Amino acid sequence: MSKALRQPADLDVSRPSPARIYDYMLRGTHHFDADAQAAERILTVVPEIRDCAWANRGFHQRAAAWIARQGVSQFLDIGSGLPAVGNTHDVVQRIHPDARVVYVDNDPMVELHSRGNLDESGRVSVLCADLRDPDSILGHPAVRTLIDPARPAGLLMTAVLMFVADEADPWRLVDSYLRALPPGSYLALSHLTDDAKPPVSVDAFHRVFDRATGQLHFRSKAQVARFFDGLEFVPPYQGATPALTYSGLWGAEDVQLADSDGSRWLYCAVAKKPLSRSR
């Protein structure tokens, strides 16, 4: 843990959080001992999971940049995680200097440590909120100010819906956000899977999160594909069929080199909201 690490006064640092475990996997400094210990337990049973974290981070950045190059200059990054090198606004503002980004995460540490990303331009904002309450997010002043509902937006939900149980209907939640965005908007989403993974590793991985602030839910390829119902998949790399792929492959220049064991823990895709949708 970094000696300079700040924390909200009422934060229970004895319970690991997904955002801080992810930060540890990316070799960041915004985590506590409980987060590091949980991450090390995962690495013991799934040693390639650090590669999985980097593959997801790479997908997030490549997808955000690709969406920006389609002319989109406003982004809603839900489950944004703690600040790291190559944050969403860093990526998209290289393409559109006036791009607007709203970061959303339910870990109060994210809001606290992301404040350094805010500048006098007012084009970047961060809020602590639960994605399971779309109305509170979509109606938040930061979102209403920075995200123009009449213009296409990029909705980024990478490695976050795996912390939403089936009982909360994550598919309905994604649809709620998409309904608030106009045609021409894009969804970039990644999700953990246990497809073709050793049951012992999956179970041990899952149990690490029993005491965490968010529990883990693996989903199959078909279940992840449901998040994109009514959308138009973007080909993940040159010559590929528009469809789901593994996180390391999306946007990769050398798909064979990018096809790692860690990457295969995550399905991902980018898809466009067409002029008409069936749902």
C-alpha positions in Angstrom: 0.0 0.0 0.0 1.3 3.5 -0.8 2.1 5.6 2.2 0.4 8.6 0.5 -2.8 6.6 -0.1 -5.9 8.6 1.0 -9.2 7.0 2.0 -12.7 8.1 2.9 -13.1 8.3 6.7 -15.7 5.6 7.0 -14.1 3.1 4.5 -13.7 -0.5 5.8 -10.2 -1.3 4.5 -10.5 -4.9 5.9 -12.8 -5.9 3.0 -11.2 -6.1 -0.5 -12.9 -4.3 -3.3 -13.0 -5.2 -7.0 -11.6 -1.8 -8.0 -8.6 -2.1 -5.6 -7.9 -5.7 -6.5 -7.8 -4.7 -10.2 -5.5 -1.8 -9.3 -3.1 -4.3 -7.6 -3.2 -6.6 -10.7 -2.2 -3.5 -12.8 0.7 -2.8 -10.3 -1.0 0.4 -9.1 -0.7 2.0 -5.7 -4.4 2.6 -4.8 -5.0 -0.5 -2.7 -4.8 -1.8 0.9 -3.4 -5.0 2.4 -6.7 -6.8 2.2 -6.8 -6.1 -1.6 -3.3 -7.3 -2.1 -3.9 -10.4 -0.1 -7.1 -11.2 -2.1 -5.2 -10.6 -5.4 -2.4 -12.9 -4.4 -4.9 -15.7 -3.5 -6.3 -15.3 -7.0 -2.8 -15.4 -8.6 -2.1 -18.6 -6.6 -4.9 -20.5 -8.4 -5.0 -18.5 -11.7 -1.5 -17.2 -12.3 -2.5 -15.8 -15.7 -5.1 -13.4 -14.2 -2.6 -10.5 -14.1 -2.4 -10.9 -17.9 -6.2 -11.0 -17.9 -6.2 -7.6 -16.2 -3.8 -6.1 -18.6 -5.7 -7.6 -21.6 -8.9 -6.0 -20.3 -7.1 -2.6 -19.8 -5.8 -2.8 -23.3 -9.2 -3.6 -24.7 -10.8 -0.7 -22.9 -8.2 1.8 -24.2 -8.4 0.5 -27.8 -12.2 0.4 -27.8 -12.4 3.9 -26.4 -10.0 5.2 -29.0 -11.8 3.4 -31.9 -15.2 4.8 -30.8 -13.7 8.3 -30.6 -12.3 7.9 -34.2 -15.9 7.3 -35.3 -16.7 10.9 -34.3 -17.9 10.2 -30.8 -16.7 12.8 -28.3 -18.7 12.0 -25.1 -18.3 8.9 -22.9 -19.9 7.3 -19.9 -17.4 5.0 -18.3 -19.3 2.8 -15.8 -17.2 0.7 -13.4 -14.2 2.9 -14.3 -12.0 1.7 -11.5 -9.1 3.6 -9.9 -7.0 6.0 -12.0 -4.1 4.5 -13.9 -2.0 5.2 -16.9 -4.2 5.7 -20.0 -7.5 6.7 -18.4 -10.5 7.1 -20.7 -10.2 10.9 -21.0 -6.4 10.6 -21.7 -7.2 8.3 -24.6 -10.1 10.1 -26.2 -8.9 13.6 -25.7 -5.9 12.8 -27.9 -8.5 12.4 -30.7 -11.0 15.0 -29.6 -9.4 17.6 -27.3 -12.9 18.7 -26.3 -14.1 15.2 -25.5 -16.3 14.8 -22.4 -16.1 11.9 -19.9 -18.1 10.9 -16.9 -16.5 8.2 -14.7 -18.8 6.1 -12.5 -17.8 3.6 -9.8 -19.4 2.4 -6.6 -16.0 2.4 -4.7 -15.7 5.8 -2.9 -11.9 5.4 -3.3 -12.4 5.9 -7.1 -14.2 9.2 -6.6 -11.6 10.4 -4.1 -8.5 9.5 -6.2 -10.0 10.5 -9.5 -10.5 14.1 -8.5 -7.0 14.8 -9.8 -8.4 14.0 -13.3 -10.7 17.0 -13.1 -9.6 20.2 -14.6 -10.9 23.7 -15.1 -12.3 22.9 -18.5 -15.1 21.0 -16.8 -15.0 18.2 -19.4 -14.3 15.4 -17.0 -16.4 14.4 -14.0 -16.5 11.5 -11.6 -19.3 10.2 -9.4 -19.7 7.4 -6.8 -22.9 5.5 -7.7 -24.2 2.0 -8.2 -24.8 0.9 -11.8 -27.8 -1.1 -10.6 -29.6 2.3 -10.2 -29.6 3.7 -13.8 -32.0 6.5 -13.0 -29.6 7.9 -10.3 -26.7 7.9 -12.8 -28.5 9.1 -15.9 -30.3 11.8 -13.9 -27.1 12.9 -12.1 -26.2 16.6 -12.8 -22.7 15.6 -14.0 -24.2 13.3 -16.6 -26.9 15.7 -17.6 -24.3 18.5 -18.0 -21.6 16.5 -19.9 -23.6 13.9 -21.9 -25.8 15.4 -24.6 -28.7 12.9 -25.1 -29.2 14.1 -28.6 -25.6 13.1 -29.7 -24.1 9.6 -29.9 -22.0 8.6 -26.9 -19.7 5.8 -26.0 -20.9 3.6 -23.2 -18.0 1.7 -21.6 -18.7 -1.2 -19.2 -15.5 -3.2 -19.1 -15.1 -5.9 -16.4 -18.0 -4.6 -14.3 -21.2 -6.5 -15.0 -19.5 -9.7 -13.6 -20.2 -8.1 -10.2 -24.0 -7.9 -10.9 -26.0 -11.0 -10.0 -28.6 -12.5 -12.3 -31.3 -11.5 -9.8 -30.5 -7.8 -10.6 -31.0 -8.6 -14.3 -27.8 -7.1 -15.7 -29.2 -7.4 -19.2 -32.1 -5.1 -18.3 -29.6 -2.7 -16.7 -27.5 -2.4 -19.9 -30.6 -1.9 -21.9 -31.7 1.0 -19.6 -28.5 2.8 -20.3 -28.7 2.1 -24.1 -32.3 3.4 -24.2 -31.0 6.7 -22.9 -28.5 7.1 -25.7 -29.4 7.9 -29.4 -28.7 5.8 -32.5 -25.1 5.9 -33.5 -23.9 5.3 -29.9 -21.6 2.5 -29.1 -21.3 -0.1 -26.3 -17.9 -1.5 -25.3 -18.3 -4.3 -22.8 -16.1 -7.1 -21.4 -17.0 -9.9 -19.0 -15.4 -12.8 -17.2 -16.2 -16.3 -18.3 -15.7 -19.8 -17.0 -16.1 -21.4 -20.4 -13.6 -24.2 -20.8 -11.9 -23.3 -17.6 -10.9 -25.8 -14.9 -13.7 -26.0 -12.3 -11.2 -26.0 -9.4 -9.7 -22.7 -10.6 -13.1 -21.2 -11.2 -14.3 -22.1 -7.7 -11.2 -20.8 -6.0 -11.3 -17.6 -8.0 -14.9 -17.2 -7.1 -14.4 -17.8 -3.4 -11.8 -15.0 -3.1 -14.6 -12.5 -3.6 -16.9 -14.0 -0.8 -15.7 -11.3 1.6 -15.2 -8.6 -1.0 -17.5 -5.6 -1.5 -18.7 -7.2 -4.7 -19.3 -10.9 -5.5 -18.2 -12.5 -8.7 -20.5 -14.0 -11.4 -19.0 -15.8 -14.4 -21.1 -16.0 -17.6 -21.0 -18.0 -20.8 -20.5 -16.7 -24.3 -24.2 -16.8 -25.0 -25.0 -14.9 -21.8 -22.4 -12.2 -22.6 -23.7 -12.0 -26.2 -27.2 -11.1 -24.8 -25.9 -7.8 -23.6 -25.5 -6.8 -27.3 -29.0 -7.9 -28.4 -30.3 -5.4 -31.0 -26.9 -3.9 -31.6 -24.6 -4.2 -34.5 -21.3 -5.9 -33.7 -18.1 -4.2 -34.9 -15.4 -6.6 -36.4 -12.9 -7.1 -33.6 -9.9 -7.1 -35.9 -9.1 -7.0 -39.6 -10.6 -10.0 -41.4 -12.8 -11.1 -38.4 -16.5 -11.7 -38.4 -18.4 -9.1 -36.3 -18.9 -10.9 -33.0 -17.7 -11.5 -29.5 -14.0 -12.2 -29.1 -11.4 -12.5 -26.3 -10.2 -9.3 -24.7 -6.6 -9.5 -26.0 -7.8 -9.9 -29.6 -10.0 -6.9 -30.0 -8.1 -4.3 -32.0 -4.9 -6.4 -31.9 -2.5 -6.0 -34.7 -1.1 -9.5 -34.2 -4.0 -11.7 -33.1 -1.8 -14.8 -32.7 0.5 -13.0 -30.3 -2.4 -11.5 -28.4 -4.2 -14.8 -27.9 -3.0 -15.5 -24.4 -4.4 -17.7 -21.6 -5.2 -14.6 -19.6 -7.1 -13.0 -22.4 -9.3 -16.0 -22.7 -10.9 -15.3 -19.3 -12.7 -12.4 -20.8 -15.2 -12.0 -23.7 -15.6 -8.6 -25.1 -17.1 -6.7 -28.0 -17.9 -3.2 -29.4 -21.3 -2.7 -30.9 -23.3 0.1 -32.4 -26.8 1.2 -31.6 -28.6 1.2 -35.0 -31.3 3.5 -36.2 -34.0 1.0 -35.0 -33.7 -1.6 -32.3 -35.9 -4.5 -31.6 -35.9 -4.0 -27.8 
